Amino acid sequence: MANSSVSAIVERISRDIRSGVLPPGTALPTHRKLAAQNGIAIASATKVYAKLQRLGLVIGEVGRGTFVRDRPSQREWDADDEARLSSNAVDLSFNHPLWAGQSDLLRTTLRDLAMAGDLSALMHQHPPGGRLHERASVVAYLCRERGIQTDAERVFLVGGAQQGLDVAVRTALHPNDAVAVDALTYPGFKMAAALMGLTLKPIAYGADGPDLDALEAECRRSAIRAIYTMPTLHNPLGWVLSAAQRRRLVAIARRHDCLIIEDGTYAYLAEDAAPAIVTLAPERTFYVSSVSKSVASGLRFGYVVAPASHAAQVKRVVRATHWSLSSVVTAIATRWLDNGTVARQEQYQREDARRRQRVAREALQGMEIIAYPTSLFLWLKLPEGVRMDRVVSALAAHGIAASKAQAYATTRHAPHALRLGLSSMPYEQVGPVLTALRSVIDRVPV
């Protein structure tokens, strides 16, 4: 079979997938049937599916067959979405946890749920923030894995950390309230703040965290209502605050009567970190996290630990905005919290992140990198005179999606840097992809 014939079949199937003729989840013919339909050898049919898989258009599962990959097309993302990319791009703009056995685990869990107890309960609407025994699963997990002591009445289940941040903002803040944030911070919080009409006050930072003298000065100068912080593995700069830094941040918040919104999304990656801020100031801290970054980005299961004084209002906000989390998602996530699946995957992600960071440093040797040793992302400062917008455009032309520093900046001017996620590609691709990225950057004109 000539390569041109294989290419023609690949092109035809690719066109049908991209146009929607073959929608996501469609089972494609077996290798033998594809060969018979097109008058080609089985070996050539195997080459067709291999090429489609490399393009990111199909996924093959041993014993089940080949299926059209279920990934939203670029036009389905809004212009500001971090995760937008063409179906054949290498995604360094977002972290999608990859680990062997994801499909098998989900399949087994769904089968177990189908055989367990009162299945019809999953068809009922649950109370805002989740049922108490489900919230208790989060309480037990936080105590066991994070050293956070709380009670189920203060925990509310939400559709991921982003929704948790939105709930915290809507609960505690009002339009025009001032919030202290790091000069580089999580874009999702910027979006939530913009929707609420909040005023963000950027705080300068150093190599090991925010400038707490600058935070104190800003609190004196402005009526700061809240402080948004990522003390355990900052996104994007990867710092982990010391116990002394956390105590001082809490002291500043108490002195100026500021609430604290603590984002613990990536906290699972940092071992032996100092206690979470919520343990130091439970009376004024909203702690927000999820399992989307450690288990699966599509498992939209997160939680908010609220100050006791705000718990009733959190429940009202949850009820008014999205009422309750999907009962099926809740059943899956709490089962995995209870049986140790989440903890095991977090351990795996830490080990995998360490390996990926080593490969990244080798591939980008000589370039200026900021990253925590077990982080799933890194901050890459671009060479002097090289503009990040030109770099991102050049990378996109080579099939690599990356995030600009502008998305993270809360100041008028953003540094010329990229934030690169490392977990959305197989480990074997990390070195080649970053080597290609470096080659593209080296060719961008100053």
N, C-alpha and C positions, 0 to 999 in steps of 0.2 A: 504493500500500500504506500503510495507516494505521500510525502509530508504535506504537499499542497492539498491533498484530499482530506487529510486529518485537519489541517488548518481551516478548510472550508466548512467542515462539520462543526468545529469549535466556534467559528464565526456565526454560523446559523443558530446554534443553541444559545450562544452569548446574546445574540440579538433578540431571541425570543424571551430570554430571562429579563433583559434590561427593559424591554417594551411591555412586560407584564403578561405576555402570552403564556409564559410558564411562571405562575406566581410562586412566592416563597412557600416552601414545604412540599412542592410537587415532587413526587417520586419519579425519577427518570428510569428509562428501560435498563434492564440488566446489561452487563457487558456483552453477553451472548446475543441478546435481542437487538441491542444497538448495532452490533456487527451485521446481523442478518438484515435489519432494516436498510442499511446503507451499503450492503455488499462489500464489507471490509473484513479483515481478519480480527479475531478477538484481541490480539495484541495491539492492533491499531485502535480499537474501541477503548482499551485501557489507556492509551496515550491521550485520547480525546478527553476522558474524564480527569486524567492527571493535569492536563493543561487548564481545564475549567476550574479545578480545585486551586491551582496556583494563582488563577485570576481572582480567587475569592468568591466565585459565583456558585459553587456547589460544595457540598460536604458529603463525605463518604463514611458510612458506619459499617464495620464488619458484621456480617450476618443480617443486615437490614437493607443495605443498598445505597444508592446515591440520590441525594435530595437537593433541590434548589435552596441555596442558603437564605436564611431569613434575616436579612440585614436591610434596614431602611436605606433607600437611595438618597443621594445628596439633596435632591429637591425636596425631600421630606423633612430636612432639618431647617430651622430658621437661620438667618444670617449670623446670629450671635452664638449659635450652639458650638461648644467645644468639639463635639464628636462628629461634626459633619466631615465627610470625606467620600471620595468615589470608591466604588466597590473593590477596585484593584489597588488602592493605595495602602501603604504601610502606615499604620496609625500610631504616631508618637504624640498625638494631641490629647489622648485620653487613656485612662487605665482600665482595661477590661481583664480581670483575673483569668489566667489560663492555667489549667491543671488537668492532668489525665483523669478520666473517670467522671467528669462533670455530667455527661449525658446518662451514664449508667446510674449514678447516684440519684439523679432526679427521677429516672424511670423507676428505680426501686422504691423511692419515697412515695411516689404517686401510687404505686401498686399497694404499698403498705397502708396508705391513707384510704384507699378504696376498700380495703378489707377490715378497717378498724372501726369499731364503735358506731356512733350515730353519724353516718356520712351526711345525712340531710342537714345537719347543723351547719355545714359549710355553705349551704345555700341561703342561710339566714343572714340578715344584716346584724352586725355586731355593734356594741355600744361605742361611742366616740372614744378613740384612744385605746381600744382593745378591752378584752375581758380581763378580770383581775388575775386569773391563773396564767394567762398568756403574758401579762405584764410581769408576773412573778418569775417567769422564765428569764426575762431580761435582768431582773434584780439579782437572781442567782448567778447569772453569767457575769455581770458587772462586779459582783463581790469576789467571785472566783478568779476571774481573769484580769480585772483592772483595779482591784482593791477599793472599789467604790461601794460604800454602804448606803443604801437608800431603802425605800419601801414602795410597794406597788402603787400606792395612791399618788405618788409623785412621778410615775413613769407613764408615758403616753406613746403608743405605737403610731408611726407615721410612714408615709411612702418614701423612705430614704432620707438621708441627711439633709438634702436640699430642702425638702418639705419641712423637715424639723427646724431648720434655720428660719424658714418663712413663718412657721408657727410661733417660734420664740420672738421674732421681730413684731409680729402682729399682736402678740400677747402683752408685751412689755413697753412698746415704743409707740410714738405718735409722729405724724408728719412734722418735719423740721427739727426733730430731736437730733442732737449731735452724738455721733458714735465714734470713738477712737478706734482706728484700725491701723495695721501695719502698712507702711508705704507700698509694700507688695503683699497682696492678700488674695484669698480665694475668689475667683470671679463670680461664683454663685452667690456669695454674700453681697457683692457689689450689686448684682441684679436684684436681689431681694430688697436691699436698701433703696435702690432707685424706685422700685414699685411703691414703696411706702413713703417716698419723698424725704428720706433721712439725709442728714448732712454728715458726710464722712470726713473725719479729721485725721489725716495721715500722720503716723508716728515714724520718725527715722529709726533705722536699725543698724546694728553692727554685725559682726561675724557670728555672735552667739545669741542674738535675739534682739527684741525691740529696745530702744534707748529709753529706759525707765525714767531717767531724769527728764527727757522730753515729754514722756507721758504725764508725769507729775506737773510739768509746766503747762501743758495743754489743759489739764483738768483745772488748774488755777485760772487760766485765761478764758476758758469756754465753759459753758454749762454742759459738760459731758454727761450724757444719760446712761451710756453703756460702753463697755469695752469688748470688742470682738477679738478673740485670741485663739491661736492654735499652739498651745504650749508643748504638746508632745508630737513632734514631727510636723513642722510648719510646711505648708504648701504655698509657695514653691521652693523655699530656701532650705528646708530640711533641718532647721535647728530644733533642739530639745532643751527647753529651759531647765535650769538647775532648781533645786529645792529653794535656794535663797532667792532666786529671781521670782519664783512663784509666790513666795511669802510677801515679797515687796509689792508685786502687782496687786495682791489681795489687800495689802495695807493701803495702797493708793486708792483702790476702789472703795474701801470702807471710809477712808478719810473724806472722800468727795461724794460719797453716797452714789456710786455708780453700780449698775448691774453688770454682770459678766456673762457673755455668751461664749462658752468654751466648745470649740469644734474638735471632737476626738476622732474624726474620720480615719486618720492614718495612725492613730495612737498604737494600734496593734503591732505596728512594725518596729517599734522601739522597745527593746527589752531593758529592764532595770531602770526605767525612767522614774523620776520623782513622782510622788502622789499627784493625782489629777487635782486641778484647782477646785473642782466641785467638792472635794473632800475637805478643803481648807475653808471654803466659804459657801456652804450649802444654802445659806439663807439668801444669797443674791446671785447664784450661778445657775444658768441654763446649760446643761451638758447635752450635746447633740452628737449622735454617731449613727452608724448603720453597718450592715454586713455587705453592702454593694461592692466595696473595694477589696474585701478579703475572700469572698465566696463567689459572687456573680453580679455583674453590673445590672443584669435584668431582674435580679431579686430585689425589688424595691421595698426593702424592709429596714426601717430606721426607728429611732426612739429619741424622745426628749425626756431628760430628768429635770423637773422644774422645782424652783423654790416652793416650799409649802404654801407660802403666801400667794403664789400665782397659780397654784394647781387648778383651782376651780375655773379661772379665766382661760387657762390652756384648754381645758375640756370644752369650753364654750367656743373657742376659736376653732378647734378641730371640728366640732360639730358644724359650725357655720361655713367652713371652707371645703372639707372633703369627707366629713362625717366619720368614716372608719376605713381602715385598711382592708384590702381584700382578705376574706377569711381563708381562702386557699393559700395565699402567700403567707399569711400569719401561721397557719398550721405547719407549712413546710419549714419556715424559719425557726419557729419555737422548737420544733422537733430537733432541728440541727443544733440549736443552742443547748438543748437538754442532753442530747446523746454525745456531745463532744465534737461533732463534725466541724462546727465553726472554729473551735479552738485548734483542732488539727490542721485545718486549712490556713489559719493564721500562722502557725508554726512553719508550715510549708512555704508560705509566701515570704516569711522572713528569710528563710534559707535560700529561696530562689532569688530574692532581691539582692542578697549579698553576692551571689554568683553573677547576676546581671550587672551589678555595679563594678565588679572587677573587670568584666569584659568591656564595659563602657569606658573605664579609665584607660584601658590598654588601647582601644580603638581611637580615643580622643586625646591620647597622650600629647602633652605640650599645650593643650587648650585649657582655658580657665573654667573649671567645673566646681560647682558647689552642690554637695549632696551628702546625705546621711548614709552611712555604710550599708544599712538595710532598707533604704528607701526604694520605692518603685518609680521614682522620677529623679531628674537632675536638672540643675540650672546651668545653662551653658552661655557664658559671656562671649559675645562675638568679638573678633579681632578689631582693633582700632580702625575706625573709618568704614566698617562694613555695616550697612543698614539692615535691620531685621526684616523690614518689609520685602526688600529685594531677596533676601535669603529664603524667606518663606515661599515667595513666588517661585524661585528657582527649585526649591525642594518639591513643591507641588507638581512642577513640570516633570520631575523625576519620580513621581508616585510616592512621595513621602509627605505626610501631614504632620505639622508641628505647631505648637502654640507660641504666639508672640508675647513678649513681656508686657506689651500694652494691655493685654487682657487682665493682668494681675495688678497693674499700677493704679494707685489711688491718688497719685500726684499728676500734675499737668504733663510732665515729661517722663517717658518711660525709658529705662536703660535699653541698650541694644543687646538683647539676650533672648534666648529661647528656653522654654520649659519643655523637656522631653520626657514623656512617659515611656516606661520600659517593659510594661507587662502585657501589652496587647499583641505581641508577636511571639512565636515559638522561641525558646531560648537559643536554638541554633541560628536564628536570624539576627540576633542582637549585634554580634560583631560585624557581619557583612553590611547590615543596614546602617550602622553608625559609621562604618568606614566609607560607605557611599555618601552619607550625609556630610562627612568631613570633606570629601572630595568636591562636593557641590559648593560648600562654603569657601573652599580654597579658590574656586574659580569665579566667585562673585566679585565684580569690580568694585574697587574702593571709591 
